[in-house]
């Protein structure tokens, strides 16, 4: 379904009435000056949750909006269930239970739902955006990727964008993302230990899948830095203190084939499943679900990864840190700890080290996805 302009204005009015208007003063508040978004993933009605800090720096829920879709009611085993567009004006949320994708537009001090579209497959779990091109990863059935064009939050399917994964079912996909240069799409597959990639045409269409063995077992979350280098966390089948991070580059002669740079650099932690990079591309962090920790890596110009600190940040024993986000200003890292239903915030120093900067508890069980602006 879609929502017309008149409905959008009604949504904004409703947002203000419900306290979901978010002003510039709030966006410049404490804890790195971020607004934080996640989703409830409720099977009875998915919601977007909006968090911010008050004048005293306390992080708190500022509003909630229905996505007009259904969640799965449980974790999705993915990264990227909630994603901001590169310009920070559109927010995308997957609805795994209703096989749809919702889009919200942020205008000034208000946010409103503007569209809900079929995801182009079953059980969407991850979404990515680059300069108006949106791709969603569907994990259900045989699994596939599907592309859309974004026009102020209104999504339209891209012809030739629906493509399969490396096999017809059973791949255990975790994330989809468009590269920094907009010419490659990558999917991690946990069960097959593969990176499945696609060349993207000028019209946004995707090539047939290109399959590359992962440098480490159980590739999960990943991120691209500004040099279009690919940084992938590896859970290593959940082995105790065995998780790792690998980095890849792309060659002009094979622009959609990841070429290893650093292979499976150990974190010394358990179940590194999510990865994010700072805007300057220098520091990468993994969330280690089995250790309750965040690891810090430094990345050199060629894409080489070096572990700096296996426990750069802690969310506590048995907290299960999963999704992460870094605000566009690069001064704060947000971590969603699923087992304790808490978002932790860390300040990022100039050398990439982390310092605790607040938290907010009481999230619904099953909440997934994290984005910050």
C-alpha positions as CSV (number, residue, x, y, z in Angstrom):
1,X,0.0,0.0,0.0
2,X,1.0,3.7,-0.2
3,X,0.1,6.8,1.6
4,X,-0.8,10.0,-0.2
5,X,0.4,13.5,0.6
6,X,-2.7,14.4,2.6
7,X,-2.3,11.3,4.7
8,X,1.3,12.1,5.3
9,X,0.3,15.5,6.7
10,X,-2.2,13.8,8.9
11,X,0.5,11.4,10.1
12,X,2.7,14.4,11.0
13,X,-0.1,15.9,13.0
14,X,-0.7,12.6,14.8
15,X,3.0,12.4,15.5
16,X,3.0,15.7,17.2
17,X,-0.1,14.8,19.2
18,X,1.7,11.6,20.4
19,X,4.9,13.4,21.3
20,X,6.9,12.0,18.4
21,X,7.9,15.4,17.1
22,X,11.6,15.6,17.4
23,X,13.1,19.1,17.4
24,X,16.6,20.3,16.4
25,X,17.4,21.0,20.0
26,X,16.7,17.3,20.9
27,X,18.8,16.1,17.9
28,X,21.7,18.2,19.3
29,X,21.3,16.8,22.9
30,X,23.6,14.7,25.0
31,X,25.0,11.3,24.3
32,X,26.6,12.4,21.0
33,X,23.5,14.4,20.0
34,X,21.7,11.5,18.4
35,X,18.2,10.3,17.8
36,X,18.0,6.5,17.9
37,X,15.5,4.3,16.1
38,X,14.6,0.7,16.5
39,X,11.5,-1.5,15.9
40,X,9.5,-3.7,18.2
41,X,9.2,-6.5,15.7
42,X,5.8,-7.4,17.3
43,X,3.8,-10.1,15.6
44,X,0.6,-8.2,16.5
45,X,1.8,-4.9,15.0
46,X,5.3,-3.7,14.4
47,X,6.2,-0.2,15.7
48,X,9.0,2.2,15.2
49,X,10.5,3.4,18.5
50,X,12.2,6.8,18.7
51,X,14.7,7.7,21.4
52,X,16.4,10.9,22.3
53,X,18.0,12.7,25.2
54,X,16.5,15.4,27.3
55,X,18.1,18.6,28.6
56,X,19.8,16.7,31.4
57,X,21.2,14.1,29.0
58,X,18.9,11.3,30.0
59,X,18.1,9.0,27.1
60,X,14.4,8.2,26.9
61,X,11.6,7.1,24.5
62,X,10.3,10.1,22.6
63,X,7.7,8.5,20.5
64,X,6.4,5.4,18.7
65,X,4.7,5.0,15.3
66,X,3.0,2.0,13.8
67,X,4.6,0.6,10.7
68,X,1.3,-0.8,9.4
69,X,3.1,-4.1,9.2
70,X,3.7,-7.2,11.3
71,X,7.0,-8.3,12.9
72,X,8.1,-11.9,13.5
73,X,7.8,-11.7,17.3
74,X,11.4,-13.0,17.7
75,X,14.9,-12.0,16.6
76,X,15.6,-11.9,12.9
77,X,19.2,-13.0,13.0
78,X,20.2,-10.1,10.8
79,X,21.7,-6.7,10.6
80,X,19.9,-3.8,9.0
81,X,16.3,-4.3,9.9
82,X,16.0,-0.5,10.5
83,X,18.0,1.7,8.1
84,X,18.4,5.4,7.4
85,X,18.9,6.8,3.9
86,X,22.3,8.4,3.3
87,X,20.8,11.9,3.5
88,X,19.0,11.1,6.8
89,X,15.6,12.0,5.4
90,X,14.0,8.6,5.0
91,X,13.9,5.7,7.4
92,X,13.1,2.1,6.3
93,X,11.8,-0.7,8.6
94,X,11.2,-4.3,7.6
95,X,8.0,-6.1,8.6
96,X,9.1,-9.8,8.5
97,X,5.6,-11.1,9.5
98,X,3.7,-9.4,6.7
99,X,6.4,-9.5,4.0
100,X,6.5,-5.7,3.7
101,X,8.8,-2.7,3.9
102,X,7.7,0.6,5.6
103,X,9.2,4.0,4.9
104,X,9.1,7.1,7.1
105,X,10.0,10.6,6.1
106,X,11.8,13.0,8.5
107,X,10.9,16.6,7.9
108,X,12.2,19.2,10.2
109,X,10.8,18.4,13.6
110,X,8.4,15.7,12.6
111,X,8.5,12.1,11.3
112,X,5.6,10.3,9.6
113,X,4.9,7.0,7.8
114,X,4.5,7.6,4.0
115,X,4.5,4.1,2.4
116,X,4.3,0.4,2.9
117,X,5.2,-1.9,0.0
118,X,5.5,-5.6,-0.7
119,X,9.1,-6.6,-0.1
120,X,9.3,-8.6,-3.3
121,X,9.7,-11.9,-1.4
122,X,9.0,-13.5,2.0
123,X,10.2,-12.5,5.5
124,X,12.3,-9.4,4.8
125,X,15.1,-9.1,7.4
126,X,17.5,-6.4,6.1
127,X,17.4,-3.2,4.0
128,X,20.0,-0.9,2.5
129,X,19.9,2.5,0.7
130,X,22.3,4.4,-1.6
131,X,21.4,7.6,-3.4
132,X,17.7,6.7,-3.8
133,X,18.3,3.0,-4.6
134,X,16.9,0.7,-1.9
135,X,17.5,-3.1,-1.7
136,X,15.8,-5.5,0.7
137,X,16.9,-9.0,1.7
138,X,14.1,-11.6,1.9
139,X,15.0,-14.7,4.0
140,X,11.8,-16.7,3.6
141,X,11.1,-19.3,1.0
142,X,14.1,-19.6,-1.4
143,X,15.4,-16.2,-0.4
144,X,16.1,-13.3,-2.7
145,X,17.0,-9.6,-3.0
146,X,14.6,-7.0,-4.5
147,X,15.3,-3.4,-5.4
148,X,13.2,-0.2,-5.2
149,X,13.6,3.5,-6.1
150,X,12.9,5.9,-3.3
151,X,11.1,9.2,-4.0
152,X,10.5,11.1,-0.8
153,X,9.7,7.8,1.0
154,X,7.5,6.4,-1.8
155,X,9.0,3.2,-3.1
156,X,8.6,1.7,-6.6
157,X,10.1,-1.7,-7.7
158,X,13.1,-1.6,-10.0
159,X,12.7,-3.9,-13.0
160,X,15.3,-6.7,-13.1
161,X,16.2,-6.3,-9.5
162,X,14.8,-9.5,-8.0
163,X,17.6,-12.0,-7.8
164,X,18.1,-15.3,-5.9
165,X,20.7,-16.0,-3.3
166,X,23.5,-18.6,-3.8
167,X,21.1,-21.5,-3.3
168,X,17.3,-22.1,-3.3
169,X,16.7,-22.0,0.4
170,X,18.7,-22.9,3.5
171,X,21.3,-20.2,3.1
172,X,20.7,-18.4,6.4
173,X,21.1,-14.9,5.0
174,X,22.0,-12.1,7.5
175,X,22.4,-8.8,5.8
176,X,22.2,-6.9,2.5
177,X,24.1,-3.7,1.7
178,X,24.9,-1.5,-1.3
179,X,28.6,-0.6,-1.6
180,X,29.9,3.0,-1.2
181,X,30.2,3.5,-4.9
182,X,26.8,2.2,-5.7
183,X,27.8,-0.5,-8.2
184,X,27.8,-3.6,-6.0
185,X,25.3,-5.3,-3.7
186,X,26.5,-7.9,-1.1
187,X,24.6,-10.5,1.0
188,X,26.2,-12.6,3.8
189,X,25.0,-16.2,4.2
190,X,25.6,-17.7,7.6
191,X,24.7,-21.3,6.7
192,X,26.7,-21.6,3.5
193,X,29.7,-19.5,4.6
194,X,29.4,-17.5,1.5
195,X,29.3,-13.9,0.3
196,X,26.8,-13.5,-2.5
197,X,27.3,-10.3,-4.5
198,X,25.7,-8.6,-7.5
199,X,26.7,-6.0,-10.0
200,X,24.3,-3.1,-10.0
201,X,23.5,-1.4,-13.3
202,X,22.9,2.4,-13.8
203,X,19.2,1.6,-13.7
204,X,19.5,-0.1,-10.4
205,X,19.0,-3.6,-11.7
206,X,21.1,-6.5,-10.3
207,X,23.2,-9.1,-12.1
208,X,23.0,-12.8,-11.5
209,X,24.6,-13.7,-8.1
210,X,28.4,-14.0,-7.8
211,X,29.4,-16.4,-5.1
212,X,32.6,-16.0,-3.0
213,X,33.7,-18.3,-0.1
214,X,33.8,-16.4,3.2
215,X,37.3,-15.9,4.7
216,X,35.8,-17.0,8.1
217,X,33.0,-19.2,9.2
218,X,29.5,-17.8,9.7
219,X,29.8,-14.4,8.0
220,X,27.1,-12.2,9.6
221,X,27.0,-8.4,9.8
222,X,29.1,-6.2,7.7
223,X,29.8,-2.6,6.6
224,X,31.4,-0.7,3.8
225,X,33.9,2.1,4.6
226,X,34.2,5.2,2.5
227,X,36.9,3.5,0.3
228,X,34.3,0.8,-0.6
229,X,36.2,-1.8,1.4
230,X,34.0,-4.5,2.9
231,X,34.4,-5.4,6.6
232,X,32.6,-8.6,7.7
233,X,32.1,-10.0,11.2
234,X,32.2,-13.8,11.6
235,X,30.6,-15.7,14.4
236,X,32.7,-18.8,13.7
237,X,29.7,-21.1,14.4
238,X,29.5,-19.6,17.9
239,X,32.8,-21.1,19.1
240,X,34.0,-19.7,22.5
241,X,36.3,-16.8,22.0
242,X,36.6,-17.8,18.3
243,X,34.9,-15.0,16.4
244,X,36.7,-12.8,13.9
245,X,36.6,-10.0,11.3
246,X,37.7,-10.1,7.7
247,X,38.2,-7.3,5.2
248,X,37.9,-7.3,1.4
249,X,38.5,-5.0,-1.5
250,X,37.1,-4.8,-5.0
251,X,39.2,-4.7,-8.1
252,X,38.1,-2.7,-11.2
253,X,38.5,-5.8,-13.3
254,X,36.0,-7.7,-11.1
255,X,34.0,-4.9,-9.4
256,X,31.5,-7.2,-7.7
257,X,33.9,-9.9,-6.5
258,X,35.2,-9.4,-2.9
259,X,39.0,-10.0,-2.7
260,X,40.3,-10.8,0.8
261,X,42.7,-8.3,2.4
262,X,42.7,-9.5,6.1
263,X,41.4,-13.0,6.7
264,X,39.5,-13.8,9.9
265,X,41.4,-11.6,12.4
266,X,40.4,-12.9,15.8
267,X,38.4,-10.8,18.3
268,X,39.1,-13.1,21.2
269,X,35.4,-12.9,21.9
270,X,32.3,-15.1,21.2
271,X,29.7,-14.7,18.4
272,X,30.8,-11.5,16.7
273,X,27.6,-11.0,14.6
274,X,27.3,-7.2,13.9
275,X,29.7,-4.7,12.5
276,X,29.8,-0.9,12.0
277,X,32.4,1.6,10.8
278,X,33.0,5.2,11.8
279,X,32.3,7.8,9.0
280,X,36.0,8.5,8.6
281,X,36.6,4.8,7.9
282,X,39.3,4.4,10.5
283,X,37.6,2.3,13.2
284,X,35.3,-0.8,13.0
285,X,33.4,-2.3,15.9
286,X,31.9,-5.7,16.3
287,X,29.1,-6.6,18.7
288,X,29.9,-9.9,20.3
289,X,26.6,-11.5,21.4
290,X,28.1,-14.3,23.3
291,X,30.6,-12.2,25.3
292,X,28.5,-9.1,26.1
293,X,31.3,-7.0,24.6
294,X,32.2,-4.6,21.7
295,X,35.6,-5.1,19.9
296,X,37.5,-2.3,18.2
297,X,39.6,-2.7,15.0
298,X,41.7,-0.2,13.2
299,X,41.5,-0.2,9.4
300,X,44.4,1.1,7.2
301,X,44.2,2.7,3.8
302,X,44.5,-0.7,2.0
303,X,41.7,-2.2,4.1
304,X,43.9,-4.2,6.5
305,X,42.2,-4.8,9.8
306,X,44.1,-4.9,13.2
307,X,42.4,-5.7,16.5
308,X,43.0,-2.8,19.0
309,X,40.9,-4.0,21.9
310,X,38.7,-7.2,22.1
311,X,36.7,-5.5,24.9
312,X,36.6,-1.9,23.9
313,X,33.1,-1.7,25.4
314,X,30.9,-3.8,27.6
315,X,27.2,-4.3,27.9
316,X,27.4,-6.8,30.7
317,X,27.4,-10.6,31.1
318,X,24.5,-12.4,29.3
319,X,23.3,-9.1,27.8
320,X,23.5,-10.3,24.2
321,X,24.6,-7.2,22.3
322,X,23.3,-7.4,18.7
323,X,22.4,-4.5,16.5
324,X,24.7,-1.4,16.4
325,X,24.6,2.0,14.8
326,X,27.0,5.0,14.6
327,X,25.5,8.5,14.3
328,X,26.4,10.4,11.2
329,X,28.5,12.9,13.2
330,X,30.7,9.9,14.3
331,X,30.9,10.7,18.0
332,X,28.6,8.0,19.4
333,X,28.1,4.3,19.1
334,X,24.7,2.8,20.0
335,X,24.3,-0.9,20.9
336,X,21.1,-2.9,21.3
337,X,21.5,-5.6,23.9
338,X,18.6,-8.0,23.1
339,X,18.7,-10.2,26.2
340,X,18.3,-7.2,28.6
341,X,16.1,-5.1,26.2
342,X,18.5,-2.1,26.6
343,X,20.2,0.3,24.3
344,X,23.7,1.3,25.4
345,X,25.4,4.4,24.2
346,X,29.2,4.9,24.0
347,X,31.1,8.1,23.2
348,X,33.8,7.5,20.5
349,X,37.1,9.3,21.2
350,X,39.4,10.6,18.4
351,X,41.5,7.4,18.7
352,X,38.3,5.2,18.5
353,X,38.2,4.2,22.2
354,X,34.8,3.9,23.7
355,X,33.4,5.4,27.0
356,X,29.9,4.7,28.4
357,X,27.5,7.5,27.8
358,X,24.1,6.3,29.0
359,X,21.5,3.7,28.4
360,X,17.8,3.2,28.1
361,X,16.0,0.0,29.2
362,X,12.6,-1.4,28.9
363,X,12.5,-2.2,25.2
364,X,9.9,-4.8,24.1
365,X,11.2,-8.4,23.9
366,X,12.2,-9.2,20.3
367,X,13.1,-5.6,19.3
368,X,15.4,-5.5,16.2
369,X,17.3,-3.1,14.1
370,X,19.1,0.1,15.1
371,X,19.7,3.4,13.3
372,X,21.0,6.8,14.6
373,X,21.1,10.3,13.3
